Amino acid sequence: MSAPQKVNLLGFSREQMETFFLEMGEKKFRAQQVMKWIHHHQADHFDQMTDVGKALRQKLTEVAEIRGPKVLHEGISRDGTRKWVFEADGGGAVETVFIPDGRRGTLCVSSQVGCAVDCGFCSTGKQGFQRDLTSAEIIGQVWQAGRAFGPRRNLGEHPITNVVMMGMGEPLLNYGEVLTAMRIMKDDLGYGIGKKRITLSTSGVVPKIDQLSQDLDVALAVSLHAPNDELRNELVPLNRKYPLAELMAACKRYSDNITHRHNTITMEYVMLRDVNDKPEHARQLVKLLNGIPVKVNLIPFNPFPHAGYERSRKKDILEFHKFLNDHGLLTTVRTTRGDDIDAACGQLVGTVQDRTRRAERWKKSVFHRTEQADGNAASV
């Protein structure tokens, strides 16, 4: 008879941790003690928790554990960018990237092993989909990165100042686990990262954008990449299910609902040579984003094997950038970081086995909606 599986406390929010200790017959303040040890001191064993009594430490050892993802590989770029490859339970691997920039350090975190959305210009999408990560595996990327930088003496003394949910996977298709992980990121018992410094990037899962605006106040980024439905259907197949009119309306609602003063939504736009970088695309983009508080982040395409796309010419990127700024859209061009270790935007791969066939089922659901819409239009 096998021993009962231990509970991994790494992925517990404050509320979940308090419930756990109350059900053990312990006081609620024990949750605060243990969370601080886990996230402030990167403790991986209960015996390290010197202000927790020996009897309770023994009790915890019998029923719980602190288990982060195993580091399979670490690479450091010439520009200081660091990439970790973490082993996921049940096979496969995910990648996490730390990008230093002066006093700011941004950690790019994955939410799934692979991705079912299948954007054609993204190497992750080309790998298929295996499974969602648990909250422990998501926050475990932050925890392991913190361990790599060494212990901190107090909240705020940490090289990770910002977190972006822009790694492998579509975060809003793993909503519950991502939400729990982001709550730990924000909590002072966790990482104390402010709501403006946590950004969730989505390809446009409209119902979950609306739900997120009610559940948690964080910054939102949208993987837009095209200014019209015809082109976006090709680049981001999810657009067939949630077309641009629905997505833009959801973005407007999100901006209206979030509480912090800077309610700007970031629109991410990968620059693909002779695909979406022409003057007419810039004009369409200005019209599409009119009335929504946004900033546009132009991303020079980062190539990968068999991509089928090329990076836009530098002059085309600069002209696109100038046109948007001249027409009232705050626009920046992202600096490519970590491309020498395949850590740049769109280059994260990991290892994926699509055992669940979720990517295939997702595509079928997207194309089924499109066929229904085409049929309805033909019958009018």
Steps between C-alpha positions, in 0.01 A plus 500: 500500500651832390533795736249784453622774268634804679351845442735744327472827692702695244190577295267595788358852518462670839136388524582142404788490747282631783235238424767230495626588849153543647407154374815369672373651826766772497473877532455715189825693562695184415410566137683833514810342653521221244426720197777741600747215532402358163489820295723747687775254591445235228488226764457151357469307827299557817805444723637833371209686663661588831202690645266203446488247785667162452176308545324700230798468267485123541124503442545704183773269372257208521221658294653778290804601297658800329584383151599729219565404139833333433756707309609307191711773344601862549637729230637853532500734200774745416252779588436357849170330420463166680289206388404197705354177368284339768379141507122468522329217688388225265761581236575799284675820594429872515723804466528813713699812416643779719572830324712754694465866406669739742306505829223296342500122469220330310421130527311346208297207635335205323147377574474182291717224358470604137206699367172409329444836330753427222606846385705437186785738586560355850728202557306394811180462298684279250575251780138410573349477848552260789333639812432792729751583772388497862521813712803342672675456166419856395604674823782245521667674206511823705617305806780322313615824336512657846713211626741559213549861615546408867304592815357847558493673837161665464212562261610717210860377498460275201632516144156397369299823494254405223331181384349450157280201421640487148688171499376170359123456481182707502450609864124552471453138389646399839306762689465360852863397547633823347269707721625327815863548396449871429333545840814358661714736291300800624473393865749651745536150645604391152698734276329834562500596132267792427201462271653724234811279495317175423392470138289224352525457125217333310430419138142605562286261709218753533286344780805459723612859439166609643535258792854615577385862527269390783739262676843666503641841418808450281632650179373349176682445172337369184684306229338692216739465203247599232263793442221309321318170543613344172868531586456423869308181418817387325751612763298436818243222436319585824369806316256271318329443835538849647530749210645847536172680569437276803862524614515880478172529692642274773815714517291813544302335781822385667648848488180644649494243783858498630565734790854629464555835335706370211235284333679476166489165321809390309442383144779268386566499127768274352651652186493248213662597174244575224224341710374757752749787470365704209365858518141379458544277805616800704196700387265213588664465840444866585133464411461171692647635825321834496330572833683231700781607738787298356869505432638299210812288536652411164697174522760423233439136405746256655566218253497129579541191277226453237317813614391606153525870594775761494567805715381829352763729355630751752382795291148354480490455878614859554247638250221294657605626843506863385158479334334360814663759727412782259136389513473501878593142590781475755727247331828335594726250326603211720872441532583140417661333803639151547473390137843336518359250753156472332344698784350779289129557445349215297802272537402304813453134420550266795408140423143398436309180444142574393353206688170672573452601132367825642660705225315292241170530689549876543557547126185302425293719735639818343442389143155361585390845616639653179317249282176571688544873449573452129193280467278754672632777276437292188139435603419870544 
